[in-house]
């Protein structure tokens, strides 16, 4: 018999002693941090001269992919940007969290987005790393990695 994720989650004990309300609060905090990091990354890229095309592009259906930011350089290059935020450098920091599977999902979403074009513009995949506590007094460091990976 097949079970949905919700059915499985209900049958599992609460992780780390969190009740469902605490889990939802934790997820909403994660979402807020991600949104804040994307806003910082967008501001950084706009300041560098790129133009915003779209934010949070998702492929339809389950199992697809998402591109955090789609930007355009002045020369017409379409830039698909993944934004990663980590408050510390434990486990390699923000950059270490973009593995092969994540890259494939971003590439999948980018290819889906590009289906609307009759002729393909030049494209690249960039990553913006936001390191540091977004709410902390020590501030954040933003690192923009151009051509971080390719569609191979």
C-alpha positions as CSV (number, residue, x, y, z in Angstrom):
1,X,0.0,0.0,0.0
2,X,1.2,3.5,-0.9
3,X,1.2,6.3,1.7
4,X,1.3,10.0,1.0
5,X,3.9,12.1,2.7
6,X,1.3,13.6,5.1
7,X,0.2,10.1,6.1
8,X,3.8,9.0,6.8
9,X,4.6,12.2,8.7
10,X,1.5,11.7,10.9
11,X,2.7,8.1,11.7
12,X,6.2,9.2,12.6
13,X,7.1,10.5,16.1
14,X,7.8,14.2,16.2
15,X,11.3,15.0,15.3
16,X,13.6,16.4,17.9
17,X,10.6,16.8,20.3
18,X,8.9,19.5,18.2
19,X,5.2,19.5,17.9
20,X,3.5,20.4,14.6
21,X,3.1,24.1,15.6
22,X,6.8,24.4,16.4
23,X,7.7,22.6,13.1
24,X,5.5,25.1,11.2
25,X,7.1,28.1,13.0
26,X,10.6,26.7,12.2
27,X,9.6,26.3,8.5
28,X,8.2,29.8,8.3
29,X,11.4,31.1,9.9
30,X,13.4,29.2,7.3
31,X,11.2,30.7,4.6
32,X,11.6,34.2,5.9
33,X,15.4,33.8,6.1
34,X,15.4,32.5,2.5
35,X,13.3,35.4,1.3
36,X,15.6,37.9,3.1
37,X,18.7,36.3,1.5
38,X,17.0,36.5,-1.9
39,X,16.2,40.1,-1.4
40,X,19.8,40.9,-0.4
41,X,21.1,38.9,-3.5
42,X,18.6,40.7,-5.8
43,X,19.7,44.1,-4.5
44,X,23.4,43.1,-4.9
45,X,22.8,42.0,-8.5
46,X,20.7,45.1,-9.4
47,X,23.5,47.3,-8.0
48,X,26.0,45.5,-10.3
49,X,23.9,46.4,-13.3
50,X,21.8,43.3,-14.0
51,X,18.0,43.6,-14.7
52,X,15.4,41.5,-12.9
53,X,13.4,39.2,-15.2
54,X,11.7,36.9,-12.8
55,X,11.9,35.7,-9.2
56,X,11.2,32.2,-7.9
57,X,10.4,30.5,-11.3
58,X,9.0,27.0,-10.8
59,X,8.3,24.3,-13.2
60,X,4.7,23.1,-13.1
61,X,3.9,19.8,-11.3
62,X,5.9,17.8,-8.7
63,X,9.5,16.8,-9.1
64,X,10.5,19.8,-11.1
65,X,12.8,22.6,-10.2
66,X,13.0,26.2,-9.2
67,X,15.3,29.1,-10.1
68,X,15.5,31.7,-7.4
69,X,16.3,34.7,-9.6
70,X,16.4,35.1,-13.4
71,X,18.4,38.2,-14.4
72,X,19.6,39.7,-17.6
73,X,23.1,41.2,-18.2
74,X,23.3,44.4,-20.4
75,X,24.8,42.2,-23.2
76,X,21.5,40.1,-23.2
77,X,22.9,37.1,-21.3
78,X,20.2,35.4,-19.3
79,X,21.5,34.6,-15.8
80,X,19.9,31.9,-13.7
81,X,20.8,32.5,-10.1
82,X,20.6,30.2,-7.1
83,X,20.7,32.0,-3.8
84,X,22.1,30.1,-0.8
85,X,22.1,31.4,2.8
86,X,23.8,29.9,5.9
87,X,24.4,31.7,9.2
88,X,27.7,29.9,9.7
89,X,30.3,27.9,7.9
90,X,29.5,24.6,9.6
91,X,29.3,21.8,7.1
92,X,31.0,23.9,4.4
93,X,28.7,26.9,4.5
94,X,26.2,28.0,1.9
95,X,28.3,27.0,-1.1
96,X,28.6,23.3,0.0
97,X,24.8,22.9,-0.1
98,X,24.6,23.1,-3.9
99,X,25.3,19.5,-5.0
100,X,24.8,17.7,-8.2
101,X,21.1,17.0,-7.6
102,X,20.3,20.6,-6.8
103,X,22.2,21.7,-9.9
104,X,20.2,19.3,-12.1
105,X,16.9,20.6,-10.7
106,X,18.0,24.2,-11.5
107,X,19.1,23.2,-15.0
108,X,15.8,21.4,-15.5
109,X,13.8,24.6,-14.5
110,X,16.0,26.8,-16.7
111,X,15.4,24.5,-19.7
112,X,11.7,24.7,-19.0
113,X,11.9,28.5,-18.8
114,X,13.9,28.7,-22.1
115,X,11.2,26.8,-24.0
116,X,9.3,30.1,-24.5
117,X,12.1,31.5,-26.7
118,X,12.2,31.0,-30.4
119,X,16.0,31.5,-30.4
120,X,18.0,30.9,-27.3
121,X,19.9,33.8,-25.7
122,X,23.3,33.3,-24.2
123,X,22.8,31.8,-20.7
124,X,24.8,31.1,-17.6
125,X,24.3,29.7,-14.0
126,X,25.4,31.9,-11.1
127,X,25.3,31.4,-7.4
128,X,25.0,34.1,-4.8
129,X,26.2,33.0,-1.3
130,X,24.9,34.9,1.7
131,X,26.9,34.0,4.8
132,X,26.2,35.2,8.3
133,X,23.3,35.8,10.6
134,X,20.8,38.0,8.7
135,X,19.4,39.4,12.0
136,X,22.8,39.5,13.8
137,X,24.9,42.5,14.5
138,X,27.9,41.2,12.7
139,X,26.3,41.5,9.3
140,X,26.5,39.3,6.3
141,X,28.9,38.6,3.5
142,X,27.6,38.3,-0.1
143,X,29.7,36.4,-2.6
144,X,28.6,36.3,-6.3
145,X,30.0,33.3,-8.2
146,X,29.6,33.9,-11.9
147,X,29.4,30.7,-14.0
148,X,29.3,28.6,-10.9
149,X,28.2,25.5,-12.9
150,X,27.1,24.7,-16.5
151,X,24.3,22.6,-18.1
152,X,27.0,20.2,-19.4
